[in-house]
Structure formats: C-alpha cells, structure tokens
Amino acid sequence: MSGYKNFAIAGTGEIGTPIIEQLLAHRSDGTVSTRKVNEELKAKGAIFRTVDYSKPDTLTAALQGIDVVIVAVTVTPEALNVQFPLADAAKEVGVKLFVPSEFGNPTEGKTGGMWGIKDVVRKHLAKIDLPYAQFFNGAFIDWFLVNHPEHGAFDWPHDRVVVKGTGNTPISWTTQTDVARYVVYVLTELTPDKLKNATFAIEGERKTLNEIVKEYQARTSKNLAITYESPEFLERAVKEHPDDWDNGRIRLLYSVLDKGEAITGTPDEVNKYWPEFNPTKVVDAILARWGSN
C-alpha cells in the first residue's frame, strides 16, 4: 500500500459501518470518533474515541496521530454541520486529508438542502487549506431499491412498483459495500498527491428505473404492478409537504434522480482508479435480497 494508514471515521451508519469494516479488513488503523460506541465494530478491532462536537478540545484529542478523517454522517443539517468544527480540529492537529460526507450525487455548485450544505463544507475545506478528497457514487442501491420496501416505491415482496418520475433518466447506482471498497482502495493505494483536492466518481451500474424494472421482470418471470408518479406530481408534493417524509421529502430525492443529477461522471471517469473494481450490478443486488420471494 502506498497511501495512508491511520484513519478516523465520524459516523457508524449505513455507509460509515462498511467503510470501517473495509479499513479493518485492509489492516489499516481505524479510529472511530463518535458520541456512542458500537460494540460490534469494537469487537472487530475498531478503536472508539468519544467526542463532543461542541467542545473542540475533545476533537483535537481524538485526532492526534491521524492521517485521514472520513466523515460519514446522516444528511440532516445538524449532522452535516458537525463537519465544520471537525475540519477545524483536523487542520489544527495536522491531519493530512479530509473526506467530507458526500457519498451521493455530485454537489459542487449546489445551493439548496443537504446538497448545498455539502458544497459549503467543501468551500470551507478550501478556505482553511485542508486537503480533501470527494467521493460521489450516485444513488445507493441498498437504500433506494433493496432495503426499504416500506417506502412504497419498490415493494418487491408484494410485486408492486411505483416509478417516481418518468423512469427514463439514467442514474448512477452503487451498493454501500462497493462504495466502501472503492473509498478504502483509493485512500490506501493512491499516493497523497493524487488524493489532494481530488474528486472520485464511483458507479456500480448506470441504469434507468424503467430498465431496472424490465430486467427484474425478465429474470424473475414476474409481472409487476407498475404505477407512475409524474415529475409534475413529485414537484407539487414536495412543495405541499416540505416537512413530511412520506409525502414530500422522499419524493424530493426521486425528483432529483429524475432530473439527471445522480450521474457521477463520464464512462471514462467512473471507477477510473481501480480497473478491477467489479462492483455489484443493480438487479443482482435486488435478487440477492428478494430473489426467493
């Protein structure tokens, strides 16, 4: 390995946990800066340091001897905003690289919602001259298509699908495990000069929602009950229910996908730094979870 070896990870959720597991598998030193200890990860070898984001001294203490800070928090403003004191502490103690909590659609130049906050974080890193590396992976296959049939969009157990939007927009899809694999590979294999202020495009597969549904039906011989929510319906629902998750916010996410904002890069740009990556395809991931239903 020619890259970094000492990491601190903030966040143990859906993307933070697989990143920690991949770091431990690579025999890298993984320190987790968190408010609460995850006993399962601790048993696997992760070192936990409790921090209080309102107390800078706890942050600088937790980051002593760390090369890279990886932030993998949720998308609420409260969670995303912890990156500002964390970045300042990282700069103070000499952290060499900061990986902000992106792990989704490209955010450069965005101004609204979580995407706007993420772009402001990047600008802050540039302002304090703290080197950073951004990772964009489009939409999580796990979250949108596999693990949450209760969201009502892809209810594979009951053979029901609600396509939110036209269904014809290409989207970059990647599993959380594959995102973690690629992130850890790049950070541990690439030299620091190739990581500094760099943007990395990850993509498991590029597919429209209609293509996914068509392939699923062909491979399972099932006839799904398919309905559509038009782009206009999505826009109206977002405006009428801005604080309602089921009726508004989740439709905002699909509206963004439908507008083509989840493409991470050109075919030449995606997965560029790991030709042998071999990520999981979309329908393969769905069938791995729901194929027997």
C-alpha positions in Angstrom: 0.0 0.0 0.0 1.3 3.4 -0.9 -1.4 5.6 0.6 -2.5 6.5 4.1 -2.7 4.1 7.0 -4.2 6.0 10.0 -7.8 6.9 9.8 -10.5 8.5 11.9 -14.1 7.9 10.9 -17.0 10.1 12.1 -20.3 8.1 11.8 -21.2 4.5 12.1 -24.4 4.4 10.0 -25.2 2.8 6.6 -22.1 4.0 4.9 -19.8 4.6 7.9 -20.0 1.0 9.1 -19.0 -0.7 5.8 -16.1 1.8 5.4 -14.9 0.9 8.9 -15.2 -2.8 8.1 -13.2 -2.4 4.9 -10.5 -0.4 6.7 -10.2 -3.2 9.3 -10.0 -5.8 6.5 -7.1 -3.9 5.0 -5.4 -3.9 8.3 -5.4 -0.1 8.5 -5.7 1.6 11.8 -9.3 2.7 12.2 -10.3 5.1 15.0 -13.9 6.0 15.2 -14.8 9.4 16.5 -18.4 9.2 17.8 -20.9 10.1 20.5 -21.7 6.4 21.1 -19.6 3.2 21.0 -20.7 0.5 18.5 -19.8 -2.7 20.4 -19.9 -4.9 17.2 -17.4 -2.8 15.5 -15.3 -2.5 18.6 -15.2 -6.3 18.8 -13.8 -6.4 15.2 -10.9 -4.1 16.2 -12.2 -0.5 15.8 -10.9 1.9 18.3 -13.5 4.3 19.7 -12.8 7.8 20.9 -15.8 9.7 22.3 -16.2 13.3 21.2 -18.4 16.3 21.8 -18.6 18.4 18.6 -19.4 21.5 20.7 -16.0 21.0 22.6 -13.0 21.5 20.2 -10.6 20.0 22.8 -12.3 16.6 22.5 -12.0 16.7 18.7 -8.3 17.6 18.7 -7.6 14.9 21.3 -9.4 12.3 19.2 -7.5 13.3 16.0 -4.0 13.1 17.4 -1.8 10.9 15.1 -4.5 10.6 12.4 -3.6 10.9 8.7 -7.2 10.9 7.2 -10.6 11.9 8.6 -13.5 10.3 6.9 -16.9 11.7 7.6 -20.0 9.5 7.0 -22.9 11.1 8.8 -26.6 11.3 8.0 -28.0 14.0 5.8 -29.7 16.2 8.4 -28.4 19.7 8.7 -27.4 19.0 12.3 -25.3 16.1 11.3 -23.7 17.6 8.2 -22.8 20.8 10.1 -20.5 18.9 12.6 -18.0 18.8 9.7 -17.1 22.4 10.3 -15.6 22.0 13.8 -14.3 18.7 12.9 -12.4 20.2 9.9 -11.0 23.0 12.0 -9.8 20.5 14.6 -8.2 18.3 11.8 -6.4 21.4 10.5 -5.1 22.3 13.9 -3.6 18.9 14.6 -2.1 18.3 11.2 -4.4 15.8 9.6 -3.3 15.3 6.0 -6.6 14.6 4.2 -10.3 15.2 5.0 -13.0 13.1 3.3 -16.3 15.0 3.7 -19.6 13.3 4.0 -20.6 13.2 0.3 -21.4 9.7 -0.9 -24.2 10.6 -3.2 -24.9 12.9 -6.1 -22.3 15.5 -7.2 -22.8 18.6 -5.1 -20.4 21.2 -6.5 -22.2 24.4 -7.1 -25.4 23.3 -5.4 -27.2 25.7 -3.1 -30.3 24.0 -1.6 -30.9 21.4 1.1 -28.3 18.9 2.1 -26.5 19.3 -1.2 -25.9 23.0 -0.5 -24.5 22.3 2.9 -22.2 19.7 1.5 -20.9 22.2 -1.1 -20.3 24.8 1.7 -18.3 22.2 3.6 -16.0 21.8 0.6 -15.6 25.5 0.3 -14.7 25.7 4.0 -12.0 23.0 3.5 -10.5 25.0 0.7 -10.7 28.2 2.7 -8.7 26.7 5.6 -6.3 25.0 3.2 -7.1 21.4 4.4 -6.6 18.9 1.6 -9.8 16.9 0.8 -11.0 14.1 -1.4 -14.6 13.9 -2.5 -16.4 10.6 -3.4 -19.6 10.7 -5.5 -21.4 7.4 -6.0 -24.9 8.4 -7.2 -27.8 6.6 -5.5 -27.4 3.8 -3.1 -28.8 0.6 -4.5 -29.4 -0.7 -0.9 -31.3 2.3 0.3 -33.5 3.1 -2.8 -34.1 -0.4 -4.3 -33.4 -3.1 -1.7 -33.7 -2.5 2.0 -36.8 -0.3 2.3 -39.9 -1.7 0.6 -41.9 0.2 3.2 -41.0 3.4 1.3 -43.6 2.3 -1.2 -41.5 2.7 -4.4 -40.1 -0.8 -4.8 -42.1 -3.3 -2.9 -40.6 -6.5 -4.3 -42.1 -8.8 -1.8 -45.6 -7.8 -3.0 -44.7 -7.4 -6.7 -45.6 -3.7 -6.6 -43.5 -0.8 -8.0 -44.2 2.9 -8.1 -41.8 4.6 -10.5 -41.4 8.1 -9.2 -40.7 10.3 -12.3 -40.5 9.3 -15.9 -38.3 6.3 -15.2 -36.3 7.1 -18.3 -33.4 9.1 -16.7 -30.0 7.3 -16.4 -28.8 7.1 -12.8 -25.5 6.0 -11.3 -26.3 3.2 -8.8 -23.8 1.7 -6.3 -24.1 -0.6 -3.3 -22.9 0.7 0.1 -20.4 -2.1 0.3 -18.9 -1.2 -3.1 -18.7 2.4 -2.2 -16.7 1.4 0.9 -14.5 -0.9 -1.1 -13.6 1.8 -3.6 -13.1 4.5 -1.0 -10.7 2.4 1.1 -8.9 1.1 -2.0 -8.2 4.6 -3.3 -7.2 6.0 0.1 -4.8 3.2 0.8 -3.4 2.7 -2.6 -3.1 6.1 -4.3 -0.2 8.4 -3.3 -1.1 11.6 -1.4 -0.5 13.9 -4.4 -3.2 12.0 -6.3 -5.7 12.4 -3.5 -5.2 16.1 -2.7 -8.4 18.1 -3.5 -9.4 15.3 -5.9 -12.9 14.1 -6.9 -13.6 10.4 -7.4 -16.6 9.1 -9.4 -17.9 5.7 -8.4 -20.6 3.7 -10.2 -21.8 0.2 -9.8 -24.1 0.4 -12.9 -25.8 3.1 -14.9 -29.5 2.3 -15.4 -32.9 4.0 -15.6 -35.7 2.9 -13.3 -37.6 1.5 -16.3 -34.6 -0.6 -17.3 -34.3 -1.9 -13.8 -37.9 -3.0 -13.6 -37.7 -4.5 -17.1 -34.7 -6.6 -16.3 -36.1 -7.7 -12.9 -39.3 -8.9 -14.6 -37.3 -10.7 -17.3 -35.1 -12.5 -14.8 -37.9 -13.5 -12.4 -40.7 -14.1 -14.9 -42.9 -11.9 -12.6 -45.5 -9.4 -13.8 -45.2 -6.4 -11.5 -48.0 -4.0 -10.8 -46.4 -0.8 -12.0 -47.7 2.7 -11.5 -46.1 6.1 -12.1 -45.8 9.4 -10.3 -45.2 12.1 -12.9 -42.4 14.7 -12.4 -45.1 17.3 -12.0 -46.7 15.3 -9.2 -43.4 15.0 -7.5 -42.7 18.7 -7.7 -46.2 19.5 -6.3 -45.9 17.0 -3.5 -42.5 18.5 -2.4 -44.0 22.0 -2.3 -47.1 20.9 -0.4 -45.4 18.6 2.1 -41.8 20.1 2.7 -41.5 18.6 6.2 -43.4 15.3 5.6 -41.0 12.4 4.9 -43.5 10.0 3.3 -45.3 12.6 1.1 -42.6 15.2 0.5 -39.0 14.6 1.3 -38.7 11.2 -0.2 -40.3 12.5 -3.4 -37.7 15.2 -3.4 -34.9 12.6 -3.6 -36.6 10.9 -6.5 -37.2 14.2 -8.2 -33.5 14.9 -8.1 -32.8 11.5 -9.6 -35.4 12.1 -12.3 -33.7 15.4 -13.3 -30.4 13.6 -14.0 -28.4 14.8 -11.1 -27.2 11.4 -10.0 -24.7 10.7 -12.8 -21.3 10.7 -11.1 -19.2 11.1 -14.2 -18.5 10.1 -17.8 -17.8 6.4 -18.6 -14.1 7.2 -18.6 -14.2 8.9 -15.3 -16.2 6.4 -13.2 -14.1 3.8 -11.3 -11.1 5.2 -13.1 -8.5 4.4 -10.4 -9.5 0.7 -9.9 -10.0 -1.1 -13.2 -10.5 -4.4 -11.3 -13.3 -3.0 -9.1 -16.1 -5.3 -10.4 -19.0 -3.7 -8.5 -22.4 -5.4 -7.9 -25.0 -4.8 -10.6 -28.4 -3.3 -9.7 -30.7 -6.3 -10.3 -28.1 -8.7 -8.9 -28.3 -6.8 -5.6 -32.1 -6.8 -5.7 -32.3 -10.5 -6.3 -29.7 -11.3 -3.7 -32.2 -9.9 -1.1 -35.6 -10.6 -2.7 -35.0 -13.3 -5.3 -36.7 -16.1 -3.4 -39.9 -14.1 -2.8 
